[in-house]
Amino acid sequence: MRVLPRLRFFVQNTGRKLFAMLPKTRRHQVYRSFVDCDPEPDDRLVLKIAETQEELEACFKLLHNAYVASRFMAPDPSGLRVTIYHALPTTTTLCAKVDGQVVGTLSLIRESAIGFPLQRIFDLSGVRAKEGNIAEVSALAIDRRFRHTGGTILFPLMKFMYEYCTTFFDTRHLVIAVNPRHIEMYESLLYFQRLTASVVENYDFVNGAPAIGATLDLRHAPEILRRAYAGKPARRNLHHYFKETRLPNIQMPQRRFYTTNDPVLTPELIDYFFNRRTRVFAELSDRKKALLHLIYDLPAYRAVLPPQPPQAIEVQVRRHQRFSVKCPARLIGEKIDQTIPLEVNEVSRYGFRAISSRPVPVNVWLTVAIQLGSKEVSCLTVQAVQETSQGNRYYYGFHIGEPDLVWRKFVAALHQGHTHSDLNDATRFLQTRFQ
């Protein structure tokens, strides 16, 4: 009765050894030969942000089961894989659903005061030296019923990730930490580049399993993929799939403002996942507890956060809270001969940071029009007060002389609303408050 399983194991093990003996370029060609991207997946498949308690719990359960099966974690009494990074407003969890059930998930972790999981063991200085925001791709899991179906869930989930990062998440660099068994899939299919040639033998974030770090520059990825998949038919062409194929299965978030995050955790959801269902908050260091109180600084959240440490923890705090956005703007004034386009990427109550392709005069008053959302434009008198440059891109900090009504509503709404859904509620409240 046990002969067949043993034979299957022998064949699989022998096949892996023979495959490993092939030259690296040949192995990568074999990986790419398995690409099969259906441009019209079953309409029962839905790709969206996990935002409800049921969706998030299903993602965390799927992740737990996959990690336990791979020995990346010991079974947790909750049956969930939940980390402190899932508690951050700068983390977005994506999910794939079939017939309403979650069958795939991954999380995108934007940089915050708490950092990334992999930065504890990998040096990101080379990535940071380049301009652009960084996000770690983490917590990837596919329901085992769909793991051997030719990528029917994995490839649509990867496409959703690519479109979300490049369109909504304002991300240029993706970083990953994966088991050495899987690194060549990322290198051969998506052209990730290793952060280091060596393997970290003991990565505590995944129960001491070995890991390899890698990065992908999304600015250059389209051209790399175009050359790599040139001449391939559409179903086997990842460049065509990522850049030219439209999947109606993807449900992108609807935003009032041009923010770059989609936080979904209400105080009730935070309490449920991090206090009641798991012990994530109870087991945090004092420093991370203090940082959480800085990140969620509204009274509604204090009751569900872990108690503040008894002694003050030194953390760097900005005087005015800043928010990540991506807003087009135009700069005009007597000191410049023509309109200068800007991209505003960070705002606070009395200032903002922006990128320009042209130099901007500093310490002189200018006028800027900023498109804050599809229907909101703010006109401000500003001064450029800081300047750095990299190549033909210039980075400025701007001080606002006097915020106009639209700007005050916008920033106040960001302060009032810590979740994706309540920004609109905060805005409606502020419409009456400032009138």
ABEGO torsion letter per residue (X at the ends): XAAAAAAAAAAAAAAAAAAAABBAAAAAAAAAAABBBBABBBAABBBBBBABAAAAAAAAAAAAAAAAAAGABBBBAAGBBBBAAAABAABBBBBBBBGGBBABBBBBBBBBAAEBAAAAABBAAAAAABBEBBBBBBGBBBBAAAAAAGGAAAAAAAAAAAAAAAAAAGBABBBBBBBAAAAAAAAAAAGBBBABABBBABBAAAGGBBBBBBBBBAAAAAAAAAAAABGBBAAABAAAAAAABBBAABBBBBBABBBABBBABBAAAAAAAAAAABAAAAABBAAAAAAAAAABABAAAAAABBBBBABBBBBBBBABBBBBBBBBBBBBEAABABBBBBBBABBBAABBBBBBABBBBBGBBBBBBBBABAABBBBBBBBBABBBBBEABBBBBBBBABBBAAAAAAAAAAAABABAAAAAAAAAAAAAAAX
